Amino acid sequence: KGELAPGRSLALPPGDHKVEMSNAKVFFSETRSVTVEAGKEAKLQLPGVASLTVNTHPGVGDVMVDGHFTGIHSDGSSLQVAAGKHIITIRSLSGRIASQPVELQGDKSIDLPL
């Protein structure tokens, strides 16, 4: 267990391992299996970062990514999210909820009826 800075490596003994990777700032969390062979290097690719802009009509609400509040409202504000599949949910001040699955690559803007 531990934290690695970008570009750093983790020394593991030969064998099969499960590696938990996460970055809460971009709503990324994943567990992967990796097999390390003696004297060899095993690399894991991480997803890129996408920009997401959320608008709702009528009204605005709190934006959630994969069930986690983002701290932004659905008023055209943008946030950085790990590329890949996510569930975007908006909760209005009146309690209405709208959700939409998205697959993010690059910049994406979504409009949800609320």
Chimera marker file (.cmm) of the C-alpha trace (Angstrom):
<marker_set name="trace">
<marker id="1" x="0.000" y="0.000" z="0.000" r="1" g="1" b="0" radius="0.5"/>
<marker id="2" x="1.105" y="3.492" z="-0.674" r="1" g="1" b="0" radius="0.5"/>
<marker id="3" x="0.947" y="6.428" z="-2.993" r="1" g="1" b="0" radius="0.5"/>
<marker id="4" x="3.014" y="6.987" z="-6.111" r="1" g="1" b="0" radius="0.5"/>
<marker id="5" x="3.823" y="10.299" z="-7.714" r="1" g="1" b="0" radius="0.5"/>
<marker id="6" x="3.317" y="10.548" z="-11.505" r="1" g="1" b="0" radius="0.5"/>
<marker id="7" x="6.118" y="8.881" z="-13.439" r="1" g="1" b="0" radius="0.5"/>
<marker id="8" x="7.259" y="6.781" z="-10.468" r="1" g="1" b="0" radius="0.5"/>
<marker id="9" x="7.383" y="2.989" z="-10.344" r="1" g="1" b="0" radius="0.5"/>
<marker id="10" x="6.472" y="0.359" z="-7.783" r="1" g="1" b="0" radius="0.5"/>
<marker id="11" x="8.765" y="-2.624" z="-7.142" r="1" g="1" b="0" radius="0.5"/>
<marker id="12" x="6.833" y="-5.887" z="-6.830" r="1" g="1" b="0" radius="0.5"/>
<marker id="13" x="8.167" y="-9.421" z="-6.460" r="1" g="1" b="0" radius="0.5"/>
<marker id="14" x="7.597" y="-11.832" z="-9.362" r="1" g="1" b="0" radius="0.5"/>
<marker id="15" x="4.097" y="-13.306" z="-9.477" r="1" g="1" b="0" radius="0.5"/>
<marker id="16" x="0.460" y="-12.296" z="-9.807" r="1" g="1" b="0" radius="0.5"/>
<marker id="17" x="-0.723" y="-9.107" z="-8.121" r="1" g="1" b="0" radius="0.5"/>
<marker id="18" x="-3.842" y="-6.967" z="-7.876" r="1" g="1" b="0" radius="0.5"/>
<marker id="19" x="-3.132" y="-3.264" z="-8.143" r="1" g="1" b="0" radius="0.5"/>
<marker id="20" x="-5.663" y="-0.716" z="-6.911" r="1" g="1" b="0" radius="0.5"/>
<marker id="21" x="-5.406" y="2.623" z="-8.683" r="1" g="1" b="0" radius="0.5"/>
<marker id="22" x="-7.401" y="5.738" z="-7.884" r="1" g="1" b="0" radius="0.5"/>
<marker id="23" x="-7.455" y="9.483" z="-8.260" r="1" g="1" b="0" radius="0.5"/>
<marker id="24" x="-10.456" y="11.094" z="-6.548" r="1" g="1" b="0" radius="0.5"/>
<marker id="25" x="-9.770" y="14.441" z="-8.259" r="1" g="1" b="0" radius="0.5"/>
<marker id="26" x="-10.814" y="12.973" z="-11.640" r="1" g="1" b="0" radius="0.5"/>
<marker id="27" x="-13.268" y="10.318" z="-10.367" r="1" g="1" b="0" radius="0.5"/>
<marker id="28" x="-11.032" y="7.356" z="-11.243" r="1" g="1" b="0" radius="0.5"/>
<marker id="29" x="-10.899" y="4.082" z="-9.341" r="1" g="1" b="0" radius="0.5"/>
<marker id="30" x="-9.942" y="0.707" z="-10.768" r="1" g="1" b="0" radius="0.5"/>
<marker id="31" x="-8.401" y="-2.592" z="-9.673" r="1" g="1" b="0" radius="0.5"/>
<marker id="32" x="-6.276" y="-4.453" z="-12.203" r="1" g="1" b="0" radius="0.5"/>
<marker id="33" x="-4.441" y="-7.756" z="-12.228" r="1" g="1" b="0" radius="0.5"/>
<marker id="34" x="-0.813" y="-7.762" z="-13.298" r="1" g="1" b="0" radius="0.5"/>
<marker id="35" x="1.722" y="-10.568" z="-13.628" r="1" g="1" b="0" radius="0.5"/>
<marker id="36" x="5.333" y="-9.604" z="-12.934" r="1" g="1" b="0" radius="0.5"/>
<marker id="37" x="8.016" y="-11.822" z="-14.458" r="1" g="1" b="0" radius="0.5"/>
<marker id="38" x="11.444" y="-12.007" z="-12.811" r="1" g="1" b="0" radius="0.5"/>
<marker id="39" x="13.792" y="-9.365" z="-14.185" r="1" g="1" b="0" radius="0.5"/>
<marker id="40" x="11.082" y="-7.762" z="-16.342" r="1" g="1" b="0" radius="0.5"/>
<marker id="41" x="8.976" y="-4.638" z="-16.128" r="1" g="1" b="0" radius="0.5"/>
<marker id="42" x="5.165" y="-4.624" z="-16.288" r="1" g="1" b="0" radius="0.5"/>
<marker id="43" x="3.455" y="-1.365" z="-17.242" r="1" g="1" b="0" radius="0.5"/>
<marker id="44" x="-0.117" y="-0.302" z="-16.597" r="1" g="1" b="0" radius="0.5"/>
<marker id="45" x="-1.693" y="2.370" z="-18.772" r="1" g="1" b="0" radius="0.5"/>
<marker id="46" x="-3.839" y="4.962" z="-17.046" r="1" g="1" b="0" radius="0.5"/>
<marker id="47" x="-6.746" y="6.713" z="-18.751" r="1" g="1" b="0" radius="0.5"/>
<marker id="48" x="-6.398" y="10.258" z="-20.002" r="1" g="1" b="0" radius="0.5"/>
<marker id="49" x="-8.424" y="13.142" z="-18.618" r="1" g="1" b="0" radius="0.5"/>
<marker id="50" x="-11.540" y="14.527" z="-20.282" r="1" g="1" b="0" radius="0.5"/>
<marker id="51" x="-13.383" y="17.791" z="-19.741" r="1" g="1" b="0" radius="0.5"/>
<marker id="52" x="-17.105" y="17.502" z="-18.956" r="1" g="1" b="0" radius="0.5"/>
<marker id="53" x="-19.604" y="20.379" z="-19.158" r="1" g="1" b="0" radius="0.5"/>
<marker id="54" x="-23.119" y="19.811" z="-17.780" r="1" g="1" b="0" radius="0.5"/>
<marker id="55" x="-26.253" y="21.838" z="-18.509" r="1" g="1" b="0" radius="0.5"/>
<marker id="56" x="-29.809" y="21.150" z="-17.370" r="1" g="1" b="0" radius="0.5"/>
<marker id="57" x="-33.133" y="22.632" z="-18.349" r="1" g="1" b="0" radius="0.5"/>
<marker id="58" x="-35.138" y="23.989" z="-16.742" r="1" g="1" b="0" radius="0.5"/>
<marker id="59" x="-33.221" y="24.936" z="-13.617" r="1" g="1" b="0" radius="0.5"/>
<marker id="60" x="-29.895" y="23.773" z="-12.214" r="1" g="1" b="0" radius="0.5"/>
<marker id="61" x="-28.746" y="21.149" z="-9.758" r="1" g="1" b="0" radius="0.5"/>
<marker id="62" x="-25.738" y="19.534" z="-8.109" r="1" g="1" b="0" radius="0.5"/>
<marker id="63" x="-23.600" y="17.420" z="-10.451" r="1" g="1" b="0" radius="0.5"/>
<marker id="64" x="-22.475" y="13.941" z="-9.360" r="1" g="1" b="0" radius="0.5"/>
<marker id="65" x="-20.060" y="11.623" z="-11.174" r="1" g="1" b="0" radius="0.5"/>
<marker id="66" x="-20.472" y="7.937" z="-10.335" r="1" g="1" b="0" radius="0.5"/>
<marker id="67" x="-22.423" y="8.886" z="-7.200" r="1" g="1" b="0" radius="0.5"/>
<marker id="68" x="-19.836" y="11.379" z="-5.919" r="1" g="1" b="0" radius="0.5"/>
<marker id="69" x="-20.649" y="15.079" z="-5.578" r="1" g="1" b="0" radius="0.5"/>
<marker id="70" x="-18.371" y="17.210" z="-7.737" r="1" g="1" b="0" radius="0.5"/>
<marker id="71" x="-18.872" y="20.610" z="-6.141" r="1" g="1" b="0" radius="0.5"/>
<marker id="72" x="-20.218" y="22.144" z="-9.354" r="1" g="1" b="0" radius="0.5"/>
<marker id="73" x="-23.722" y="22.956" z="-10.585" r="1" g="1" b="0" radius="0.5"/>
<marker id="74" x="-25.314" y="22.105" z="-13.916" r="1" g="1" b="0" radius="0.5"/>
<marker id="75" x="-25.058" y="25.705" z="-15.117" r="1" g="1" b="0" radius="0.5"/>
<marker id="76" x="-22.474" y="25.147" z="-17.843" r="1" g="1" b="0" radius="0.5"/>
<marker id="77" x="-19.614" y="24.663" z="-15.379" r="1" g="1" b="0" radius="0.5"/>
<marker id="78" x="-16.872" y="22.229" z="-16.413" r="1" g="1" b="0" radius="0.5"/>
<marker id="79" x="-14.783" y="19.698" z="-14.542" r="1" g="1" b="0" radius="0.5"/>
<marker id="80" x="-11.960" y="17.257" z="-15.293" r="1" g="1" b="0" radius="0.5"/>
<marker id="81" x="-12.899" y="13.561" z="-15.288" r="1" g="1" b="0" radius="0.5"/>
<marker id="82" x="-10.920" y="10.419" z="-16.119" r="1" g="1" b="0" radius="0.5"/>
<marker id="83" x="-11.654" y="9.253" z="-19.661" r="1" g="1" b="0" radius="0.5"/>
<marker id="84" x="-13.966" y="6.244" z="-19.838" r="1" g="1" b="0" radius="0.5"/>
<marker id="85" x="-17.482" y="5.283" z="-18.774" r="1" g="1" b="0" radius="0.5"/>
<marker id="86" x="-19.272" y="7.213" z="-16.038" r="1" g="1" b="0" radius="0.5"/>
<marker id="87" x="-22.789" y="7.869" z="-14.746" r="1" g="1" b="0" radius="0.5"/>
<marker id="88" x="-23.610" y="11.585" z="-14.551" r="1" g="1" b="0" radius="0.5"/>
<marker id="89" x="-26.403" y="12.443" z="-12.110" r="1" g="1" b="0" radius="0.5"/>
<marker id="90" x="-27.998" y="15.809" z="-11.401" r="1" g="1" b="0" radius="0.5"/>
<marker id="91" x="-29.957" y="16.477" z="-8.210" r="1" g="1" b="0" radius="0.5"/>
<marker id="92" x="-32.099" y="19.642" z="-8.371" r="1" g="1" b="0" radius="0.5"/>
<marker id="93" x="-32.870" y="21.834" z="-5.375" r="1" g="1" b="0" radius="0.5"/>
<marker id="94" x="-36.411" y="20.408" z="-5.400" r="1" g="1" b="0" radius="0.5"/>
<marker id="95" x="-35.045" y="16.843" z="-5.195" r="1" g="1" b="0" radius="0.5"/>
<marker id="96" x="-35.573" y="15.811" z="-8.823" r="1" g="1" b="0" radius="0.5"/>
<marker id="97" x="-32.920" y="13.469" z="-10.167" r="1" g="1" b="0" radius="0.5"/>
<marker id="98" x="-31.730" y="12.949" z="-13.738" r="1" g="1" b="0" radius="0.5"/>
<marker id="99" x="-28.993" y="10.499" z="-14.759" r="1" g="1" b="0" radius="0.5"/>
<marker id="100" x="-27.194" y="9.672" z="-17.968" r="1" g="1" b="0" radius="0.5"/>
<marker id="101" x="-24.417" y="7.201" z="-18.765" r="1" g="1" b="0" radius="0.5"/>
<marker id="102" x="-21.568" y="8.763" z="-20.755" r="1" g="1" b="0" radius="0.5"/>
<marker id="103" x="-18.314" y="7.614" z="-22.285" r="1" g="1" b="0" radius="0.5"/>
<marker id="104" x="-15.796" y="10.418" z="-22.091" r="1" g="1" b="0" radius="0.5"/>
<marker id="105" x="-12.902" y="11.008" z="-24.471" r="1" g="1" b="0" radius="0.5"/>
<marker id="106" x="-11.636" y="14.573" z="-24.874" r="1" g="1" b="0" radius="0.5"/>
<marker id="107" x="-14.196" y="17.336" z="-24.255" r="1" g="1" b="0" radius="0.5"/>
<marker id="108" x="-17.892" y="16.529" z="-23.835" r="1" g="1" b="0" radius="0.5"/>
<marker id="109" x="-20.944" y="18.612" z="-23.096" r="1" g="1" b="0" radius="0.5"/>
<marker id="110" x="-24.217" y="17.039" z="-21.990" r="1" g="1" b="0" radius="0.5"/>
<marker id="111" x="-27.705" y="18.512" z="-21.618" r="1" g="1" b="0" radius="0.5"/>
<marker id="112" x="-30.179" y="16.820" z="-19.292" r="1" g="1" b="0" radius="0.5"/>
<marker id="113" x="-33.868" y="17.610" z="-18.795" r="1" g="1" b="0" radius="0.5"/>
<marker id="114" x="-34.483" y="18.134" z="-15.094" r="1" g="1" b="0" radius="0.5"/>
<link id1="1" id2="2" r="1" g="1" b="0" radius="0.2"/>
<link id1="2" id2="3" r="1" g="1" b="0" radius="0.2"/>
<link id1="3" id2="4" r="1" g="1" b="0" radius="0.2"/>
<link id1="4" id2="5" r="1" g="1" b="0" radius="0.2"/>
<link id1="5" id2="6" r="1" g="1" b="0" radius="0.2"/>
<link id1="6" id2="7" r="1" g="1" b="0" radius="0.2"/>
<link id1="7" id2="8" r="1" g="1" b="0" radius="0.2"/>
<link id1="8" id2="9" r="1" g="1" b="0" radius="0.2"/>
<link id1="9" id2="10" r="1" g="1" b="0" radius="0.2"/>
<link id1="10" id2="11" r="1" g="1" b="0" radius="0.2"/>
<link id1="11" id2="12" r="1" g="1" b="0" radius="0.2"/>
<link id1="12" id2="13" r="1" g="1" b="0" radius="0.2"/>
<link id1="13" id2="14" r="1" g="1" b="0" radius="0.2"/>
<link id1="14" id2="15" r="1" g="1" b="0" radius="0.2"/>
<link id1="15" id2="16" r="1" g="1" b="0" radius="0.2"/>
<link id1="16" id2="17" r="1" g="1" b="0" radius="0.2"/>
<link id1="17" id2="18" r="1" g="1" b="0" radius="0.2"/>
<link id1="18" id2="19" r="1" g="1" b="0" radius="0.2"/>
<link id1="19" id2="20" r="1" g="1" b="0" radius="0.2"/>
<link id1="20" id2="21" r="1" g="1" b="0" radius="0.2"/>
<link id1="21" id2="22" r="1" g="1" b="0" radius="0.2"/>
<link id1="22" id2="23" r="1" g="1" b="0" radius="0.2"/>
<link id1="23" id2="24" r="1" g="1" b="0" radius="0.2"/>
<link id1="24" id2="25" r="1" g="1" b="0" radius="0.2"/>
<link id1="25" id2="26" r="1" g="1" b="0" radius="0.2"/>
<link id1="26" id2="27" r="1" g="1" b="0" radius="0.2"/>
<link id1="27" id2="28" r="1" g="1" b="0" radius="0.2"/>
<link id1="28" id2="29" r="1" g="1" b="0" radius="0.2"/>
<link id1="29" id2="30" r="1" g="1" b="0" radius="0.2"/>
<link id1="30" id2="31" r="1" g="1" b="0" radius="0.2"/>
<link id1="31" id2="32" r="1" g="1" b="0" radius="0.2"/>
<link id1="32" id2="33" r="1" g="1" b="0" radius="0.2"/>
<link id1="33" id2="34" r="1" g="1" b="0" radius="0.2"/>
<link id1="34" id2="35" r="1" g="1" b="0" radius="0.2"/>
<link id1="35" id2="36" r="1" g="1" b="0" radius="0.2"/>
<link id1="36" id2="37" r="1" g="1" b="0" radius="0.2"/>
<link id1="37" id2="38" r="1" g="1" b="0" radius="0.2"/>
<link id1="38" id2="39" r="1" g="1" b="0" radius="0.2"/>
<link id1="39" id2="40" r="1" g="1" b="0" radius="0.2"/>
<link id1="40" id2="41" r="1" g="1" b="0" radius="0.2"/>
<link id1="41" id2="42" r="1" g="1" b="0" radius="0.2"/>
<link id1="42" id2="43" r="1" g="1" b="0" radius="0.2"/>
<link id1="43" id2="44" r="1" g="1" b="0" radius="0.2"/>
<link id1="44" id2="45" r="1" g="1" b="0" radius="0.2"/>
<link id1="45" id2="46" r="1" g="1" b="0" radius="0.2"/>
<link id1="46" id2="47" r="1" g="1" b="0" radius="0.2"/>
<link id1="47" id2="48" r="1" g="1" b="0" radius="0.2"/>
<link id1="48" id2="49" r="1" g="1" b="0" radius="0.2"/>
<link id1="49" id2="50" r="1" g="1" b="0" radius="0.2"/>
<link id1="50" id2="51" r="1" g="1" b="0" radius="0.2"/>
<link id1="51" id2="52" r="1" g="1" b="0" radius="0.2"/>
<link id1="52" id2="53" r="1" g="1" b="0" radius="0.2"/>
<link id1="53" id2="54" r="1" g="1" b="0" radius="0.2"/>
<link id1="54" id2="55" r="1" g="1" b="0" radius="0.2"/>
<link id1="55" id2="56" r="1" g="1" b="0" radius="0.2"/>
<link id1="56" id2="57" r="1" g="1" b="0" radius="0.2"/>
<link id1="57" id2="58" r="1" g="1" b="0" radius="0.2"/>
<link id1="58" id2="59" r="1" g="1" b="0" radius="0.2"/>
<link id1="59" id2="60" r="1" g="1" b="0" radius="0.2"/>
<link id1="60" id2="61" r="1" g="1" b="0" radius="0.2"/>
<link id1="61" id2="62" r="1" g="1" b="0" radius="0.2"/>
<link id1="62" id2="63" r="1" g="1" b="0" radius="0.2"/>
<link id1="63" id2="64" r="1" g="1" b="0" radius="0.2"/>
<link id1="64" id2="65" r="1" g="1" b="0" radius="0.2"/>
<link id1="65" id2="66" r="1" g="1" b="0" radius="0.2"/>
<link id1="66" id2="67" r="1" g="1" b="0" radius="0.2"/>
<link id1="67" id2="68" r="1" g="1" b="0" radius="0.2"/>
<link id1="68" id2="69" r="1" g="1" b="0" radius="0.2"/>
<link id1="69" id2="70" r="1" g="1" b="0" radius="0.2"/>
<link id1="70" id2="71" r="1" g="1" b="0" radius="0.2"/>
<link id1="71" id2="72" r="1" g="1" b="0" radius="0.2"/>
<link id1="72" id2="73" r="1" g="1" b="0" radius="0.2"/>
<link id1="73" id2="74" r="1" g="1" b="0" radius="0.2"/>
<link id1="74" id2="75" r="1" g="1" b="0" radius="0.2"/>
<link id1="75" id2="76" r="1" g="1" b="0" radius="0.2"/>
<link id1="76" id2="77" r="1" g="1" b="0" radius="0.2"/>
<link id1="77" id2="78" r="1" g="1" b="0" radius="0.2"/>
<link id1="78" id2="79" r="1" g="1" b="0" radius="0.2"/>
<link id1="79" id2="80" r="1" g="1" b="0" radius="0.2"/>
<link id1="80" id2="81" r="1" g="1" b="0" radius="0.2"/>
<link id1="81" id2="82" r="1" g="1" b="0" radius="0.2"/>
<link id1="82" id2="83" r="1" g="1" b="0" radius="0.2"/>
<link id1="83" id2="84" r="1" g="1" b="0" radius="0.2"/>
<link id1="84" id2="85" r="1" g="1" b="0" radius="0.2"/>
<link id1="85" id2="86" r="1" g="1" b="0" radius="0.2"/>
<link id1="86" id2="87" r="1" g="1" b="0" radius="0.2"/>
<link id1="87" id2="88" r="1" g="1" b="0" radius="0.2"/>
<link id1="88" id2="89" r="1" g="1" b="0" radius="0.2"/>
<link id1="89" id2="90" r="1" g="1" b="0" radius="0.2"/>
<link id1="90" id2="91" r="1" g="1" b="0" radius="0.2"/>
<link id1="91" id2="92" r="1" g="1" b="0" radius="0.2"/>
<link id1="92" id2="93" r="1" g="1" b="0" radius="0.2"/>
<link id1="93" id2="94" r="1" g="1" b="0" radius="0.2"/>
<link id1="94" id2="95" r="1" g="1" b="0" radius="0.2"/>
<link id1="95" id2="96" r="1" g="1" b="0" radius="0.2"/>
<link id1="96" id2="97" r="1" g="1" b="0" radius="0.2"/>
<link id1="97" id2="98" r="1" g="1" b="0" radius="0.2"/>
<link id1="98" id2="99" r="1" g="1" b="0" radius="0.2"/>
<link id1="99" id2="100" r="1" g="1" b="0" radius="0.2"/>
<link id1="100" id2="101" r="1" g="1" b="0" radius="0.2"/>
<link id1="101" id2="102" r="1" g="1" b="0" radius="0.2"/>
<link id1="102" id2="103" r="1" g="1" b="0" radius="0.2"/>
<link id1="103" id2="104" r="1" g="1" b="0" radius="0.2"/>
<link id1="104" id2="105" r="1" g="1" b="0" radius="0.2"/>
<link id1="105" id2="106" r="1" g="1" b="0" radius="0.2"/>
<link id1="106" id2="107" r="1" g="1" b="0" radius="0.2"/>
<link id1="107" id2="108" r="1" g="1" b="0" radius="0.2"/>
<link id1="108" id2="109" r="1" g="1" b="0" radius="0.2"/>
<link id1="109" id2="110" r="1" g="1" b="0" radius="0.2"/>
<link id1="110" id2="111" r="1" g="1" b="0" radius="0.2"/>
<link id1="111" id2="112" r="1" g="1" b="0" radius="0.2"/>
<link id1="112" id2="113" r="1" g="1" b="0" radius="0.2"/>
<link id1="113" id2="114" r="1" g="1" b="0" radius="0.2"/>
</marker_set>
